[in-house]
């Protein structure tokens, strides 16, 4: 679903963009959209962002693993993700 984005431009930048859009026979919105697409393509093609993006993905995976372990600890009742531990370490009292 398309998103609407409001941006602020200086009067000069707006006038230049509107003039270019008019000369190209496109709307100002189309000029902005294609400019952003071109910028993103350039960044993607240069590989400049690949290393940073991989670092972010690695961080996300570490965070997800930590959360998985915390939830597993809650489910097995020990506070630890190790499923080899008994679910409860409390001793039961003999019925009196």
Secondary structure, 3 states (H helix, E strand, C coil): CCCCCCCCCCHHHHHHHHHHHHHHCCCHHHHHHHHHHHHHHHHHHHCCCHHHHHHHHHHHHHHHHHHHHHHHHHHHCCCCCCCCCCCCCCCCCCCC
